[in-house]
C-alpha cells in the first residue's frame, strides 16, 4: 500500500535532518577565540589577560629577598629584621576551630620563621579560651582587640526601615547575606574603618587572614619586606566577578565622586578604567551594574599598605560611598569598593600566584 503524501514529506524531512546531523558531526571543530580586551590596545601588560594564571610557575620572585639568617627574625629579638607589619583577622569567638586551622597552616609555612605579630579583632570581647588556644599556636606576639562601637554600629544616617525593604529586594534577586546586618557592618568596617583602629596606628603593612583557609606552600622570604623593598601597595590572589545585583549603584556613585574637578584630579594618568568598565567578557554584569564590570580583587587573602587607605584621596572616596548608604541598602563589599580606588589610581600592586582559594608564595608584579 502506497504511503500518503504527508507521511512521505515527513519521511523526507527526517532523512534530510539525519544527513545534516551526520555532516555536522564530521565537520572540523571551529576554534573559538575570546573577544579582545579593551585596554590591550593601550597597555601591553593586558595583552595576555586571557592567560590562565594557575599555569604560572609557583617560584619565588627575583632576588633580593629577605630571609632568616641566624636570629634576625627571632620572636624575642628587639633588633630583628621585621618591619612594622602584622597579620590580622576579624573573627568571632565561635569561629575558633576554623581560625586555629588557618593559624596552623600560616605558622607552618611562613610565620614560625618570621614571627610577625597576630592582631585579632572582634566586635565583642574575646573569651579566655580563644586567647589561650590562639596564643598557644605561635611564638609571636598576639593582641586581642575590640572594635569601637562607633566603628561597628549602623551609622545614624541609615534608615533601618529602608534597610529591611532593600534586603527584601536583594533576597528576591538571590543576593546572599541580604538580611544579615553583621555582614553589612563587616563590609563597611573592612572598607574604611579597620585601619583607623588604635591598635594599628604603629603598623603600616598587614596580611589579612580569614578563618577556614589553607596555606600549602612554604614561604621562605619576608613578604612584608618584599612589599617595602619593591614599593608595592597591594597584594591579591585572584580576580572574581561579583554579583551585579548586589551593587547596582556602586559605579554610578563612583562616577559621581569623580565628576568634580577636585576629585577628578585624583585619577592617575595611567589608570585602568577600561578594565573597570570592561563589558566584553560579561556584558550582562556590566549592564546590571550600570557600567562596572564587577571583576574585583578578592580581598580574603590581601596584603596591603595601610598608608594608601589612610590617604586623603581614599578617605574622601570612602566618605562619599559611606554617606550614599550602599553598604546597607545594597551589599557593597569591601573588595569591589577598594578595588575601584586602587585601579583608578593605578597603585603599585602584585599578584600572589594561587590555586583558587589557596595561597602560594610567588609574588609577581602586574
C-alpha angles and dihedrals in degrees: 000000000000118000118247118253096252090053092050091051092051091048091051092050091049090051092050092049090050092051091046091052092051091050092050092053091050095050120107108257114255113241109234119214123197119245117266117267113241099230096045090087090061103030122046090200089070096053092094094044091128094055113115106245090202087072091061117108113259095225128137120270119258122288144291094080128159112240140174111280115173111310096337090120099032111143092235098044108114089194097047124145091248117121128211097290136122141191107236136190135183102213142155126228089245090060094062097115092050092046093050089056091053092046094050092052095048093043091051095047102035125348101055084069100042103027100210113177122261119226118193124196130197134164087226130047115278116246122243089245090056091051094045097049098042094047089053090061097063142038090211126095115279126201129189115205134182119217113242113250092237089060096048108033121091107270119250095248094062115100106217093201088056089046091057093047091047091048090053090055092047091050091053087056092051094248109161123238092012094146096033101106093188090059091056089047091050093051091050093048093049090047103053115350113049094080090053093065110117090231090066097045093104095043127087105178130045139182113209115218123186128203114260100027131125135223111194107171128072113247108204101177134063106265092192092055088048089058092048096044093048098039095243121165105184137019124197138174108211144352119238134179114247126217104274090207089064097061113025094148101039094092096041088052090049091052089047089053092050093046095085117085092236094053095039088062088063091071116103114237089232096046124148099235091136089061092048090051098039111144101171101080098045109007093173090058091052091048096049092044091050098243102337120113090213089220105136144168107266103235101197092097099028125149113197150171108239091204087077093054089046093054121114092242094055093042090054092048094049092046090053093050093043091055090048089065100224094132086070108019090048128014104260108175126210091242101062092036093054092040091059091057094042092051104044088048091045096218122188106270140159137211121236105218108239150177103224111282093001127088125228126187105247114114113193128176119244 
